[in-house]
Amino acid sequence: MLAGAYRHTDPALIDACRSDFEQLYAAGEDFSVFHARETEPLLRARCAEAAE
């Protein structure tokens, strides 16, 4: 059961929100590209520190 949620049924509001989500999704980058750039170098550094 949801607590404190609001249910919106206005089709115009729903369409506007859906459009916003679609634009955000389209602007996003592939996870593997993000991981290779941001996360992987940090993990490699931690593994190197742990091996010392």
C-alpha positions in Angstrom: 0.0 0.0 0.0 1.3 3.4 -0.9 1.4 6.1 1.8 1.3 9.7 0.9 1.1 9.2 -2.8 -1.0 11.3 -5.2 -2.8 9.8 -8.2 -3.0 12.1 -11.1 -5.5 11.3 -13.9 -5.3 14.4 -16.0 -4.3 13.1 -19.5 -2.5 16.4 -20.4 -0.4 16.2 -17.2 0.4 12.5 -17.8 1.4 13.2 -21.4 3.7 16.1 -20.3 5.4 14.0 -17.7 5.8 11.1 -20.2 7.4 13.5 -22.7 9.8 14.8 -20.0 10.8 11.2 -19.1 11.3 10.3 -22.8 13.6 13.4 -23.3 15.6 12.5 -20.2 16.0 8.9 -21.3 17.0 9.9 -24.8 19.7 12.3 -23.3 21.1 9.6 -21.1 24.2 7.6 -22.0 24.7 3.8 -22.1 25.5 2.4 -18.7 28.6 0.5 -19.9 30.1 3.7 -21.3 29.4 5.5 -18.0 30.9 2.6 -16.0 34.0 2.4 -18.1 34.6 6.2 -17.6 33.5 6.7 -14.0 33.4 3.5 -12.0 35.9 1.2 -13.4 39.0 3.4 -12.7 37.9 3.7 -9.1 37.5 0.0 -8.8 40.9 -0.6 -10.3 42.5 1.8 -7.9 40.8 0.1 -4.9 41.9 -3.3 -6.1 45.5 -2.1 -6.6 45.5 -0.6 -3.1 44.1 -3.9 -1.6 46.8 -5.9 -3.4 49.6 -3.9 -1.8 
